[in-house]
């Protein structure tokens, strides 16, 4: 296992290769090499916030950032629809605890909850209200009100679309008790009507004001709603290694961009040709 930490414009704070570690003591302004140890995880996991605060502040800052990474790998419609209970402070990795989190948010901060509902409605105009409710046994569930043909109709979470539930989950992120440092989202277009893809892309853009977002997609439509400088093409090199290429650095991107939107370019040319041609130069 190889592990290195070098802040931009600074000295290397950590260098690890297998069991051998070299770490920079910022208080003493010197490197030290602790006895070789076997760790399956990052060496950062061994740091203590109190004991190492003066010796390794840079590494502790990185550790704190890494601990607030939230991976929403699969926002499962079943989990999003399910009732939940408990004093949850954020939505779970599969979308579970959505109802109990929103119930807690509304009770603790009605203004923030109202701002959250407005955030969803901005991208889903039919929405009138989201009402987290509690059953007698303590289980929380969602009631969602939409406007159809000028009339209001209320539905439970089992009756609304997967796409709306995904929008609700993503829109809740800025209201989590501890706002994530990084959010990982997989296949953000899943379950979304094509007209809602722009909405969830805009929501992710709003979240990036305070949180870094890394999202994957197989939808060319999605690329048309994302700043082109933020798009990365992920392919495999000849040896099977992962290659990540900024779209704007792809072969002939500027010339082709005059004729195609990013999604059309990806669909018509394909990432292998875009990246392969660049590799062969």
BELTA-V665771 format. One record per pair of residues at least 6 apart in sequence whose C-alpha atoms are under 6 Angstrom apart, sorted by the first residue. I is the first residue (numbers start at 0). GAP is how many residues later the second one is. Records with the same first field share a line. If there is no record, write none. Layout:
I: GAP ; GAP
This chain:
0: 16 ; 17
1: 14 ; 15
2: 12 ; 13
3: 10 ; 11
4: 7 ; 8 ; 9
5: 6 ; 7
12: 10 ; 11
13: 8 ; 9
14: 6 ; 7
18: 17 ; 18 ; 19
19: 16
20: 12
21: 10 ; 11
22: 8 ; 9
23: 6 ; 7
24: 6 ; 30 ; 31
25: 29 ; 30
26: 28
64: 116
67: 112 ; 113
68: 111 ; 112 ; 113 ; 114
69: 113
70: 22 ; 112 ; 113
71: 21 ; 112 ; 113
72: 112 ; 113
73: 20
74: 19 ; 20
75: 18
76: 85
78: 16 ; 17
79: 15 ; 16
80: 76 ; 77
82: 56 ; 57 ; 58
83: 13 ; 16 ; 55 ; 56
84: 15 ; 54 ; 55
87: 13
88: 12 ; 87 ; 88
89: 11 ; 86
90: 6 ; 7
98: 41 ; 42 ; 43
99: 40
102: 29
105: 7
120: 6
122: 76
125: 20 ; 21
126: 19
127: 17 ; 18
128: 15 ; 16
129: 13 ; 14
130: 11 ; 12
131: 9 ; 10
132: 7 ; 8
133: 6
141: 14 ; 15
142: 12 ; 13
143: 10 ; 11
144: 8 ; 9
145: 6 ; 7
161: 29
162: 28 ; 29
180: 30
181: 29 ; 30 ; 31
182: 30
183: 30 ; 31
184: 30
185: 29 ; 30
186: 29 ; 30
197: 27
219: 43
220: 42
222: 39 ; 40
223: 38 ; 39
230: 16
231: 13 ; 14 ; 15
232: 11 ; 12
233: 9 ; 10
234: 7 ; 8
235: 6 ; 7
249: 24 ; 25
250: 23 ; 27
